[in-house]
Structures are given as C-alpha cells and as structure tokens.
Amino acid sequence: MFSTGQLIFAICFAVVFIAALVYTYRKDLKLHKQHYKGTIWVLVAFISFIGLIAAIKFVFK
C-alpha cells in the first residue's frame, strides 16, 4: 500500500513532530502551571460526560 520511502518518511516525521511537541511543552511548563490551574477538572468532567452517555446507551440498548 505504501512504499518503503513513504513509510520511512512517516516514521521520521512522527518522531520529529512528537519530539518538537515534547520540547515545546517542557519549555512552557512553568507558564502552563501558572495560567491553566484547575483545567484537569474540565478534562475529568468531559470524560465523565462521555462515560455517562455511553452508559445510558448501554442501559437502553
């Protein structure tokens, strides 16, 4: 489906892209802690809401 060159490019691109994301996140970690306090609760609420929707779907199936 993909040529060897395309696969090598995709793997190299993914590795470099993830490394850049990690580097940037580490660089801005102090600012993130200062400006985004309490955002973990938004994530917990979102995951809980999705779980609730899935549970309702399962119960009424």
MMTF fields as JSON, N, C-alpha, C and O atoms, coordinates in Angstrom:
{
  "mmtfVersion": "1.0.0",
  "mmtfProducer": "UNKNOWN",
  "numBonds": 243,
  "numAtoms": 244,
  "numGroups": 61,
  "numChains": 1,
  "numModels": 1,
  "chainsPerModel": [1],
  "groupsPerChain": [61],
  "chainIdList": ["A"],
  "bondAtomList": [4, 2, 8, 6, 12, 10, 16, 14, 20, 18, 24, 22, 28, 26, 32, 30, 36, 34, 40, 38, 44, 42, 48, 46, 52, 50, 56, 54, 60, 58, 64, 62, 68, 66, 72, 70, 76, 74, 80, 78, 84, 82, 88, 86, 92, 90, 96, 94, 100, 98, 104, 102, 108, 106, 112, 110, 116, 114, 120, 118, 124, 122, 128, 126, 132, 130, 136, 134, 140, 138, 144, 142, 148, 146, 152, 150, 156, 154, 160, 158, 164, 162, 168, 166, 172, 170, 176, 174, 180, 178, 184, 182, 188, 186, 192, 190, 196, 194, 200, 198, 204, 202, 208, 206, 212, 210, 216, 214, 220, 218, 224, 222, 228, 226, 232, 230, 236, 234, 240, 238],
  "bondOrderList": [1, 1, 1, 1, 1, 1, 1, 1, 1, 1, 1, 1, 1, 1, 1, 1, 1, 1, 1, 1, 1, 1, 1, 1, 1, 1, 1, 1, 1, 1, 1, 1, 1, 1, 1, 1, 1, 1, 1, 1, 1, 1, 1, 1, 1, 1, 1, 1, 1, 1, 1, 1, 1, 1, 1, 1, 1, 1, 1, 1],
  "groupList": [{"groupName": "MET", "atomNameList": ["N", "CA", "C", "O"], "elementList": ["N", "C", "C", "O"], "formalChargeList": [0, 0, 0, 0], "bondAtomList": [1, 0, 2, 1, 3, 2], "bondOrderList": [1, 1, 2], "singleLetterCode": "M", "chemCompType": "L-PEPTIDE LINKING"}, {"groupName": "PHE", "atomNameList": ["N", "CA", "C", "O"], "elementList": ["N", "C", "C", "O"], "formalChargeList": [0, 0, 0, 0], "bondAtomList": [1, 0, 2, 1, 3, 2], "bondOrderList": [1, 1, 2], "singleLetterCode": "F", "chemCompType": "L-PEPTIDE LINKING"}, {"groupName": "SER", "atomNameList": ["N", "CA", "C", "O"], "elementList": ["N", "C", "C", "O"], "formalChargeList": [0, 0, 0, 0], "bondAtomList": [1, 0, 2, 1, 3, 2], "bondOrderList": [1, 1, 2], "singleLetterCode": "S", "chemCompType": "L-PEPTIDE LINKING"}, {"groupName": "THR", "atomNameList": ["N", "CA", "C", "O"], "elementList": ["N", "C", "C", "O"], "formalChargeList": [0, 0, 0, 0], "bondAtomList": [1, 0, 2, 1, 3, 2], "bondOrderList": [1, 1, 2], "singleLetterCode": "T", "chemCompType": "L-PEPTIDE LINKING"}, {"groupName": "GLY", "atomNameList": ["N", "CA", "C", "O"], "elementList": ["N", "C", "C", "O"], "formalChargeList": [0, 0, 0, 0], "bondAtomList": [1, 0, 2, 1, 3, 2], "bondOrderList": [1, 1, 2], "singleLetterCode": "G", "chemCompType": "PEPTIDE LINKING"}, {"groupName": "GLN", "atomNameList": ["N", "CA", "C", "O"], "elementList": ["N", "C", "C", "O"], "formalChargeList": [0, 0, 0, 0], "bondAtomList": [1, 0, 2, 1, 3, 2], "bondOrderList": [1, 1, 2], "singleLetterCode": "Q", "chemCompType": "L-PEPTIDE LINKING"}, {"groupName": "LEU", "atomNameList": ["N", "CA", "C", "O"], "elementList": ["N", "C", "C", "O"], "formalChargeList": [0, 0, 0, 0], "bondAtomList": [1, 0, 2, 1, 3, 2], "bondOrderList": [1, 1, 2], "singleLetterCode": "L", "chemCompType": "L-PEPTIDE LINKING"}, {"groupName": "ILE", "atomNameList": ["N", "CA", "C", "O"], "elementList": ["N", "C", "C", "O"], "formalChargeList": [0, 0, 0, 0], "bondAtomList": [1, 0, 2, 1, 3, 2], "bondOrderList": [1, 1, 2], "singleLetterCode": "I", "chemCompType": "L-PEPTIDE LINKING"}, {"groupName": "ALA", "atomNameList": ["N", "CA", "C", "O"], "elementList": ["N", "C", "C", "O"], "formalChargeList": [0, 0, 0, 0], "bondAtomList": [1, 0, 2, 1, 3, 2], "bondOrderList": [1, 1, 2], "singleLetterCode": "A", "chemCompType": "L-PEPTIDE LINKING"}, {"groupName": "CYS", "atomNameList": ["N", "CA", "C", "O"], "elementList": ["N", "C", "C", "O"], "formalChargeList": [0, 0, 0, 0], "bondAtomList": [1, 0, 2, 1, 3, 2], "bondOrderList": [1, 1, 2], "singleLetterCode": "C", "chemCompType": "L-PEPTIDE LINKING"}, {"groupName": "VAL", "atomNameList": ["N", "CA", "C", "O"], "elementList": ["N", "C", "C", "O"], "formalChargeList": [0, 0, 0, 0], "bondAtomList": [1, 0, 2, 1, 3, 2], "bondOrderList": [1, 1, 2], "singleLetterCode": "V", "chemCompType": "L-PEPTIDE LINKING"}, {"groupName": "TYR", "atomNameList": ["N", "CA", "C", "O"], "elementList": ["N", "C", "C", "O"], "formalChargeList": [0, 0, 0, 0], "bondAtomList": [1, 0, 2, 1, 3, 2], "bondOrderList": [1, 1, 2], "singleLetterCode": "Y", "chemCompType": "L-PEPTIDE LINKING"}, {"groupName": "ARG", "atomNameList": ["N", "CA", "C", "O"], "elementList": ["N", "C", "C", "O"], "formalChargeList": [0, 0, 0, 0], "bondAtomList": [1, 0, 2, 1, 3, 2], "bondOrderList": [1, 1, 2], "singleLetterCode": "R", "chemCompType": "L-PEPTIDE LINKING"}, {"groupName": "LYS", "atomNameList": ["N", "CA", "C", "O"], "elementList": ["N", "C", "C", "O"], "formalChargeList": [0, 0, 0, 0], "bondAtomList": [1, 0, 2, 1, 3, 2], "bondOrderList": [1, 1, 2], "singleLetterCode": "K", "chemCompType": "L-PEPTIDE LINKING"}, {"groupName": "ASP", "atomNameList": ["N", "CA", "C", "O"], "elementList": ["N", "C", "C", "O"], "formalChargeList": [0, 0, 0, 0], "bondAtomList": [1, 0, 2, 1, 3, 2], "bondOrderList": [1, 1, 2], "singleLetterCode": "D", "chemCompType": "L-PEPTIDE LINKING"}, {"groupName": "HIS", "atomNameList": ["N", "CA", "C", "O"], "elementList": ["N", "C", "C", "O"], "formalChargeList": [0, 0, 0, 0], "bondAtomList": [1, 0, 2, 1, 3, 2], "bondOrderList": [1, 1, 2], "singleLetterCode": "H", "chemCompType": "L-PEPTIDE LINKING"}, {"groupName": "TRP", "atomNameList": ["N", "CA", "C", "O"], "elementList": ["N", "C", "C", "O"], "formalChargeList": [0, 0, 0, 0], "bondAtomList": [1, 0, 2, 1, 3, 2], "bondOrderList": [1, 1, 2], "singleLetterCode": "W", "chemCompType": "L-PEPTIDE LINKING"}],
  "groupTypeList": [0, 1, 2, 3, 4, 5, 6, 7, 1, 8, 7, 9, 1, 8, 10, 10, 1, 7, 8, 8, 6, 10, 11, 3, 11, 12, 13, 14, 6, 13, 6, 15, 13, 5, 15, 11, 13, 4, 3, 7, 16, 10, 6, 10, 8, 1, 7, 2, 1, 7, 4, 6, 7, 8, 8, 7, 13, 1, 10, 1, 13],
  "groupIdList": [1, 2, 3, 4, 5, 6, 7, 8, 9, 10, 11, 12, 13, 14, 15, 16, 17, 18, 19, 20, 21, 22, 23, 24, 25, 26, 27, 28, 29, 30, 31, 32, 33, 34, 35, 36, 37, 38, 39, 40, 41, 42, 43, 44, 45, 46, 47, 48, 49, 50, 51, 52, 53, 54, 55, 56, 57, 58, 59, 60, 61],
  "secStructList": [7, 7, 7, 2, 2, 2, 2, 2, 2, 2, 2, 2, 2, 2, 2, 2, 2, 2, 2, 2, 2, 2, 2, 2, 2, 2, 2, 6, 2, 2, 2, 2, 2, 2, 2, 7, 6, 6, 2, 2, 2, 2, 2, 2, 2, 2, 2, 2, 2, 2, 2, 2, 2, 2, 2, 2, 2, 2, 2, 6, 7],
  "xCoordList": [0.829, 0.0, 0.878, 0.654, 1.857, 2.8, 4.167, 4.505, 4.939, 6.301, 7.191, 6.821, 8.35, 9.292, 9.707, 9.822, 9.929, 10.314, 9.231, 9.53, 7.975, 6.867, 6.769, 6.509, 6.973, 6.929, 8.066, 7.865, 9.243, 10.389, 10.132, 10.402, 9.611, 9.299, 8.256, 8.407, 7.2, 6.138, 6.675, 6.323, 7.516, 8.086, 9.0, 8.921, 9.866, 10.765, 9.969, 10.287, 8.946, 8.12, 7.443, 7.443, 6.866, 6.179, 7.146, 6.808, 8.337, 9.324, 9.739, 9.789, 10.037, 10.46, 9.314, 9.535, 8.094, 6.945, 6.676, 6.446, 6.7, 6.475, 7.593, 7.332, 8.825, 9.942, 9.768, 10.04, 9.321, 9.094, 7.976, 8.079, 6.904, 5.814, 6.295, 5.978, 7.054, 7.557, 8.486, 8.392, 9.378, 10.305, 9.554, 9.87, 8.57, 7.8, 7.0, 6.929, 6.399, 5.625, 6.531, 6.17, 7.688, 8.627, 9.089, 9.251, 9.299, 9.758, 8.701, 9.048, 7.42, 6.337, 5.669, 4.615, 6.243, 5.597, 5.315, 4.261, 6.243, 6.034, 4.835, 4.027, 4.725, 3.584, 2.278, 1.246, 2.321, 1.112, 0.616, -0.584, 1.527, 1.13, 0.558, -0.316, 1.039, 0.583, -0.786, -1.646, -0.993, -2.193, -3.328, -4.48, -3.031, -4.054, -4.307, -4.44, -4.375, -4.671, -6.105, -7.01, -6.31, -7.646, -8.233, -9.388, -7.486, -8.052, -8.206, -8.914, -7.555, -7.718, -9.168, -9.653, -9.861, -11.259, -12.16, -13.18, -11.79, -12.539, -12.385, -13.352, -11.181, -10.938, -11.709, -12.305, -11.703, -12.442, -13.929, -14.589, -14.465, -15.885, -16.219, -17.253, -15.368, -15.601, -15.604, -16.489, -14.62, -14.55, -15.749, -16.301, -16.148, -17.323, -18.583, -19.419, -18.733, -19.89, -19.952, -21.013, -18.83, -18.78, -19.096, -19.805, -18.573, -18.885, -20.359, -20.942, -20.963, -22.394, -23.219, -24.173, -22.861, -23.565, -23.424, -24.397, -22.23, -22.018, -22.819, -23.386, -22.872, -23.636, -25.128, -25.806, -25.634, -27.06, -27.36, -28.382, -26.48, -26.664, -26.663, -27.47, -25.759, -25.661, -26.895, -27.396, -27.396, -28.546, -29.821, -30.61, -30.036, -31.251, -31.151, -31.992, -30.154, -29.958, -30.955, -30.933],
  "yCoordList": [-1.183, 0.0, 1.254, 2.159, 1.317, 2.436, 1.917, 0.762, 2.762, 2.357, 2.458, 3.07, 1.861, 1.88, 3.306, 3.659, 4.115, 5.506, 6.294, 7.125, 6.039, 6.727, 6.314, 7.15, 5.048, 4.573, 5.165, 5.568, 5.21, 5.795, 7.274, 7.761, 7.995, 9.406, 9.59, 10.472, 8.777, 8.895, 8.649, 9.367, 7.648, 7.347, 8.48, 8.923, 8.944, 10.062, 11.32, 12.013, 11.618, 12.787, 12.685, 13.648, 11.522, 11.334, 11.5, 12.143, 10.934, 11.042, 12.492, 12.958, 13.208, 14.602, 15.476, 16.363, 15.232, 16.017, 15.815, 16.789, 14.585, 14.304, 14.9, 15.433, 14.819, 15.421, 16.936, 17.516, 17.581, 19.029, 19.376, 20.359, 18.577, 18.823, 18.705, 19.552, 17.663, 17.462, 18.604, 19.122, 19.006, 20.093, 21.395, 22.103, 21.699, 22.93, 22.894, 23.893, 21.746, 21.633, 21.799, 22.496, 21.172, 21.301, 22.746, 23.23, 23.426, 24.81, 25.722, 26.664, 25.449, 26.295, 25.757, 26.259, 24.763, 24.107, 25.075, 24.994, 25.983, 26.935, 27.843, 28.112, 28.307, 29.142, 28.362, 28.898, 27.107, 26.28, 26.128, 26.221, 25.897, 25.737, 27.036, 27.006, 28.154, 29.448, 29.826, 30.31, 29.615, 30.119, 29.105, 29.494, 27.835, 26.81, 25.953, 24.734, 26.581, 25.855, 25.34, 26.056, 24.114, 23.56, 23.028, 22.603, 23.033, 22.539, 21.026, 20.481, 20.345, 18.89, 18.54, 17.493, 19.403, 19.138, 19.237, 18.553, 20.074, 20.151, 18.828, 18.315, 18.292, 17.004, 15.888, 15.042, 15.875, 14.863, 14.964, 13.944, 16.174, 16.365, 15.896, 15.263, 16.196, 15.786, 14.266, 13.697, 13.61, 12.152, 11.533, 10.535, 12.112, 11.617, 11.765, 10.862, 12.874, 13.097, 12.067, 11.51, 11.821, 10.813, 9.429, 8.644, 9.13, 7.859, 7.733, 6.659, 8.821, 8.823, 8.565, 7.788, 9.199, 8.976, 7.513, 6.903, 6.953, 5.552, 4.626, 3.638, 4.935, 4.107, 4.152, 3.125, 5.33, 5.457, 4.665, 3.985, 4.754, 3.997, 2.5, 1.76, 2.05, 0.629, 0.149, -0.942, 0.957, 0.575, 0.494, -0.434, 1.43, 1.489, 0.776, 0.985, -0.037, -0.755, -1.875, -2.581],
  "zCoordList": [0.0, 0.0, 0.0, -0.803, 0.874, 0.897, 0.485, 0.744, -0.147, -0.498, 0.733, 1.734, 0.645, 1.764, 2.105, 3.279, 1.092, 1.318, 2.037, 2.894, 1.691, 2.358, 3.823, 4.688, 4.097, 5.485, 6.318, 7.464, 5.735, 6.453, 6.72, 7.818, 5.722, 5.912, 7.006, 7.851, 7.009, 8.01, 9.41, 10.345, 9.56, 10.881, 11.342, 12.487, 10.444, 10.804, 11.141, 12.108, 10.357, 10.608, 11.973, 12.74, 12.279, 13.563, 14.73, 15.723, 14.623, 15.703, 15.916, 17.055, 14.842, 14.957, 15.47, 16.295, 14.989, 15.416, 16.908, 17.624, 17.381, 18.804, 19.647, 20.725, 19.176, 19.904, 20.007, 21.058, 18.934, 18.963, 19.938, 20.672, 19.955, 20.898, 22.341, 23.177, 22.629, 23.996, 24.382, 25.494, 23.487, 23.77, 24.056, 25.012, 23.231, 23.406, 24.704, 25.42, 25.009, 26.24, 27.458, 28.406, 27.44, 28.572, 28.737, 29.857, 27.62, 27.654, 28.29, 29.003, 28.038, 28.531, 29.79, 30.178, 30.43, 31.563, 32.713, 33.343, 32.991, 34.078, 33.79, 34.679, 32.555, 32.176, 32.231, 32.638, 31.826, 31.873, 33.304, 33.563, 34.224, 35.631, 36.193, 37.058, 35.714, 36.213, 35.643, 36.378, 34.362, 33.696, 33.587, 33.394, 33.704, 33.47, 34.699, 34.592, 35.864, 37.092, 37.044, 36.615, 37.478, 37.585, 36.297, 36.29, 35.207, 33.954, 33.946, 33.099, 34.877, 34.957, 35.255, 34.827, 35.981, 36.317, 35.085, 35.004, 34.146, 32.892, 32.129, 31.565, 32.117, 31.479, 32.175, 31.508, 33.494, 34.254, 33.959, 33.762, 33.925, 33.633, 32.22, 32.009, 31.262, 29.881, 29.753, 29.113, 30.356, 30.302, 31.019, 30.555, 32.132, 32.853, 32.012, 31.995, 31.323, 30.474, 29.344, 29.066, 28.706, 27.641, 28.213, 27.583, 29.406, 30.052, 30.382, 30.236, 30.825, 31.138, 29.876, 29.907, 28.792, 27.526, 27.094, 26.65, 27.219, 26.839, 27.75, 27.281, 29.052, 29.988, 29.676, 29.717, 29.369, 29.019, 27.748, 27.661, 26.782, 25.537, 25.818, 25.255, 26.688, 27.008, 27.758, 27.488, 28.702, 29.507, 28.663, 28.843, 27.76, 26.978, 25.622, 24.748, 25.455, 24.187, 24.026, 23.018]
}
